[in-house]
Every structure is written in C-alpha cells, then in structure tokens.
Amino acid sequence: MKRLISFLFCVAVFMLCAGAERETKNQKEMNRFIENLMKQMTLEEKIGQLSQCSGEFATGPDNHRISRTEEISQGLIGSMLNVSGAEKTRQMQEAAMQSRLKIPLIFGQDVIHGFRTGFPIPLAEAASFDLKAIEQSARCAAIEASAAGLHWTFAPMVDISWDARWGRVLEGAGEDPYYGSLVAQARVRGFQGNDLSANNTIMACVKHFAAYGAPAAGKDYNSVDMSMGHFANFYMPPYQAALEAGAATFMSAFNDFNNQPSTGNSFLLRHLLKGEWGFKGFVVSDWGSVQEMISHRYARDEREAALKGITAGLDMEMVSECYRHNLAQLVADGTIDEELIDDAVRRILVKKYELGLFEDPFRYCDVEREKKITHSQPLRDASRHMAERSIVLLKNEQNILPLSPNIKSVALIGPLSKSQKDMCGAWSCADPSRVITLYEAMQQRGVTINYSEGYDLESDKIVDLPHTLAQVNRSDVVVIAMGEEAWESGEMRSKADINIPAGQQQLVEEIVKTGKPVVVLMMCGRPVIFNTIREKAPAILCTWWLSSEAGPAICNVLWGDYNPSGKLPMTFPQHIGQIPLYYQYKSTGRPAGQDVWCTKYIDQSDQPAYPFGYGLSYTRFDYSNLRIEKSSEEGVYANVLVDVTNTGRYDGEEVVQFYVRDEYASITRPVKELRGFEKIALKRGETRTVKFPVTDKQLGFYDNQMNYVVEPGDFTFMVGPNSQEVQSVLFTL
Ligand code: BGC
C-alpha cells in the first residue's frame, strides 16, 4: 500500500513538473508568436488593437462611432462590443481575417446575470450566500454567451456600495468587502473556468476600477471622494480578490478617484493594479470614458485625453476615438514612447492568444452549438436553483408561510405578477418572452387564481379597489406582487427617494384589513423602503428580480418546496435620510446609544428596517455554546466554534455569520466586520458545529500607508444569524 502511495506521489510530481514545463514552453511559444507579430505591425495597426467599437446597440450615450466593416478588414479595430450571435460574430470575424495580419477580434458584451437564459440580478444572487451557486450561475452565462460567439463579459461588477439610492447596486454583491471579495472570485471562476481557450469559457472584466460604488449623493457618474484608508479597507478588497482569482481584464470607472478620473489615473492603473498587484491582463475604459476626461475638465482635448489614458495604463479605449486619432501623433512628436503602446498591444494580443483565437478565430462561432445550448433545460434548471436561493424571507407572522397544499384559491394582486419584462431587470440579455411569470407558474400549479391589477404601475395609484377586495374575499390567501419596474434600478437609475410608492403601500393596508392571510412579494432591484407594508403585512418575501424562472422559484418558496435561505447583502433603511447606512460603521468619539451628545438623528431612529445579513427561514435555528479553541494549525491563531440546531418544523439552510471587532487599533475600526460565514443545511432536529478559523485575514486591516497589518490586542468575535443578533466572546492575540 505504502509503495502504491509513493508511486502515485511520484507520478503526480512528474505530471506536475511536466505540466509546469509545458506551461513555460507554451508561454515561450506564445511570447515568440506575439513578438513576431508585433514586429510586423504598423503603428496604425497597433493603435487599432487598442480600439473597441460598439455594434448593434448602444449601452451609453449614442454619439460614438459604430463598427465599420472596412476598418475591421484593415485591421484598425481590436474588439467589438454589443455584437453577438454565432452567425453575426462569424461575419465580423471573417472581415478581420481579411486584414493584412489576420488578427482576430474579441467580442465583448455585458453578460451580467445569465445570457439568453436570465438569472437573478447579481444583488439577488448575492443574497443566496451560496458561492457554489453563484459560480455556477456565471458558468452557465459563459456557456450560453460563448455559444453566441462572445469571448468576454464586462462582469463581474465588484463595486461595494453603501448607498441604495445608487441604482447600480443591482449589479454588485452589496455592501460588504469580505463577502464581496468571495462573490467576485466565484464569478470570475465561473466565467473563466480554468482554461480560457475552451470554447465555453469567457474572459471576465472586473469593474469599475475604482470605487464607482461610492458616488457622492448616490448619483450615478458623480464624483467619488474618499480617504486611502477607507478605500483600502472597504472598497479595494473585491478588486484585488478578483485579480487573485485570475481575472483576465479590468475596466476603469467613470468616476474620479483622488481628484483624477479613474481612466487617466496612474496611481490606480499603473501603480496599484499593474505595479503592486502585478496585473498582467489589459484594462479597457468604460464607455467613452477616455473622451469624458474632457468633461471632467481633466483633459483639455482628445489629444490630452489620449495622452493621459495611455500614460496611466489604460490599454483599450471603449467607443470614443481619442486613441485612434491621437496616439500616432503623440509618438511622432516624441511626447510618448512607442513602448507604451506596445505594452498595451501586447497585453491584448496575449489574451487573444490565450482565448485560442489565433489558432481558430471561429472557435466560438458555431451555429449548431448555439442552437443546442441557447435556452436549454439545464440552464433553466440552474436559473431556478439560483432564484430559489436568492429569495429572502423578511417576515412570517403566524407562520402564514409556507402555504398549505390544501389552499385552493389565491388572490393574486399586482401587475408585476404578470410582467415578463420587469422580472428580467436591468442589464439583461434574457429573452423576456421566455420568462415564466408568477401568474403563469401559479396556473401551472393548478390553483385557482383570482387576479386583480390592484394598482397602476405608471401612476402608482390604487385601481378598482372594490374589485380587488372582492377577489381577496373569495380566496383562501392573498399574494401581492409589489415593488419596482425593471427600468427603475440599474445604470443611471439613481433615486432621491427609494420608498415604495404610497399607492402600493396603502393597497396592502386595505387588503390586510379584510383579515385574509396576506403575503407581500417585494420585487426590486435594490434595497427599498416600505414601512407601512413592513408594519401591516404579516408575511413578506424579498424576491428581487429573478429573471427567466422567477415564477416557478417564487411558487416553490411560497409552497415550501424550497425553504428560503437568503440573507440581505445590503442594509435596508427605514428612512432615506439614513443613507449611507451600513452595518460596519465606526464607534466615533460619541457612540450611538445615548440620549444626548451622541451620533444620532433627532427625528428618526438610526436603526435599519432590516440589517445586513438578515433573513428568516420556515424553520428555526438556535445558536449555542459559542467558544474559542486553540489551534495547532500553521497560521491559525484559534478556532471559533458554535453549535447550531434546527429546532423548527422543517429542514432548512442557515447562513452562520462570523463578525470580528478589533477592540483597539492604530486607526479607527468598525464596530464589527464580517470575516467568515458558512451556509449549512440542517435537518429538523439536527445540530451542527460550525468552525471559523482565525487567521490574519480575520484580524488584519490596511493602515494609512496601505500596508496590511495585524495588531496584537483584544478582539471580540461575534456569531449569529445576521449582523445584529450576535453572541460574542473575547479573544486576545
Ligand atoms: C457601463 C459599463 C458597461 C459598458 C458597456 C457602461 O455604460 O458603465 O459597466 O460595461 O457601458 O456596455
């Protein structure tokens, strides 16, 4: 036996060595190929590689050039966005193959949550706290998108945000840098797999670098101003984590950072990303953001914008044409060294090589594969799996949920229950006609549906209340679909008021008065405020926008085929004036909790409606026996253990959360920070011990010089079902 093990070990070592050798050989071959190619390229052709054009539709101001086939066939365009489909991408690639050096195009698109098969919006997926499912979602998106000729997605968006007014929170993983980092990595892994050259993987693009999630006043595209210490501890970690997971590309942000637009920000791109972090991929601008440096009043004209972009380390320009019109002249007059351009070109060519495009530029353009994969059942199943896990149970008085199988009739209220389009949410590539709505899914369950529109989405007014109440009165239970329409959250969808309209809230109040059991479904793309509903409705589920399988997933949760397990990845405020509201605030010199002379409002509570990490289950979980145990494992200071018991009536899943407070430090630190979690499945009556190892990752922080430090001293470890209901123990390092 021993012999066999050592033989296997030798084989493994041999294979590893051979693999490593092969890799370097491959790399050498690639470098030789690229250097050889670059020697043949004219400056104009090199600059072409740095230019990206938009195809069929615009995802930004529509005043930029769109693709021209002649330019592609002259080798003057390196990449296209917003063109997909095996046939269409093949045609364009054929044009690229007409060019002198036959350098293939890269096709990119915002594949943000699924592709033709829609998956829940990213914020909803983050609510699952299920990294495996999130990775799987990105994998599915990659499989379907790559079958449509795409090589590259502009995702994941890893911007942390504490401001629900900013409509793009929809696209991220919420407010927490620790969790956001893990989600970022899961998504990168899902999109890229472990081989970029496989024809079912696509390159990830980490965006928006940097700190795009903190625009002043929650207004999209607004300025960002934050200290380096704040950036390093709260906003930076997910970018770095995504890079560690092997992300192939980055996108610069629209906003300024430390008084310089990110797109022309040498500190961010050249010093931090490519320097300190050693990023070897390429950086693309956001839509027109090279040219927008002029509107920032950071560049006098397009020439200066090009100069600032290329100097800062911005490799590819999306849709604006500052590079195309100015880089050659900047080289000619000696303002920049051609080596700057070479570096950018090389980075892009390396990715084309890694994608396998030089070997076969058409490897992603297979019409048969596209037909077979698009909308296929495994993708839909995965979408439903993800959607069920994204739903968060916010309230469940008198155990209204799950609905009994004996329920014969449901009063289904609200136009969102019938809207395919709104379930897709923003940044959707999904085919709305294939969305199964809640209405349809209920029909498929065979229950009698007494439908009423209830309120008008446009005017937000109650419509035909007598009819609605009649439908309610003839039904066993009432399900009300409320919330936002798809256009209300997403890019450029900032809101000064995130309250659910009064009409919708009053309707719930009227319906609750009938005494019928009422379940409210909150369909939204961000944290919203709904204090009346929160108070009056006995049961509330946050169902976000779940895309293609929204209806079946919601029904499965309503009837208890799936016991909800989601937790909020962002704090839900009670009042708009509380924003930015987040759980990891600092103590301040006058901590909250006093009557006077402390940090608080005089007209509002400072408590959230629902805290970060909050979410109920149909069953109950009890936490006990929180303890610290010594560890002999290298790098592990101790283990924190807790026993979790399912004491309720159903099997279920719980996200056990581990928070840390550094009691005293050389810089001010938050009252608590998530530093671990585990999602566990417990059968009814089952107990499980959950263990959180404590390493530098749990205890450290970035000091003001951006060094990651761990300072000895006292720490409070907290464990619980959300960021507020925690038990704690003290630890001294
Ligand atoms: C967005 C990016 C997106 C790009 C291309 C921009 O408006 O900010 O996130 O990737 O458009 O569609």
Residues whose N, C-alpha, C, O or C-beta is under 5 A from the ligand:
A	BS01	BGC	T59 G60 D110 F154 D286 W287
